[in-house]
Amino acid sequence: MSKADEMFEKLGYEKICGDYLECGYIGDNHNRIMFSNEKTINGKLCEDLTMKELQAINEKVKELGWNE
């Protein structure tokens, strides 16, 4: 399990994967944070992100190599 996976898990998210996704996470409250193969992130609105969710997203972006 990656560091980002662990961070999302601590926030109550479960990892999901599919054909159109690099990976994604769904929370207990049905919130989704999805990472697509086109290097895009969608799901929760930015004003609804917590600092811990943002940190987990940044870690996942780092792991995917999108910031290089």
N, C-alpha and C positions, 0 to 999 in steps of 0.2 A: 504494500500500500504506500502510495506516495505521501509526501508531507502535505500537499494540498488536499488529498483525499482525507487524511486524518483531520485537517483543519475543518473541512466541510462536515465531516462526521460529528465532530464535537459541537457543531452548530445545529445538529439535527437533520442534516441532509444525507440522502442516500445516493450513491453514484449510479448512473444509468448510462448505457452506451447504445448506439444504433448506427445504421448505415450512413446517415446524413450528419452524424456528429463525431467529433473527436471524442467528446464525452460531455456529460452533463450531470446535474445534481438536482434532486427534488426534495423539498423540505416537508416537514410534518404538516405545515399549513398549506401545502400544495404550491408553494413558491418554487420556481424553477430558475436555475442559472445554467445556460447551455453554451457550449463552446463548439462552434461549427468548423468544418474543414476549410472554410474560406477565411479563417482567422477573425471571426466575429463572435461577439458574446451577446446573448439576449436572454431575457427573462424579467427579473424584477426591475422596476423603474429606479433610476439612480437616486431619487430622493428617498427611496425606501431602503437603501443599502445601509447596513450597519458597518462600523469600522472593521469588525472582525470578518464580515463577509467580503469587504473590499480587500483585506489582507489575504484571504484565501484565494480570491480571484487573481490577485497579483502573483501569488505563488504558483497558481496553475499556469498563468501566462508565461512565467519564467520556465516552468517545467516543459511546456510545449515549445519553447524556443521562439516564441512570437516577438520577443523584445530585442532580438539580435539583428 
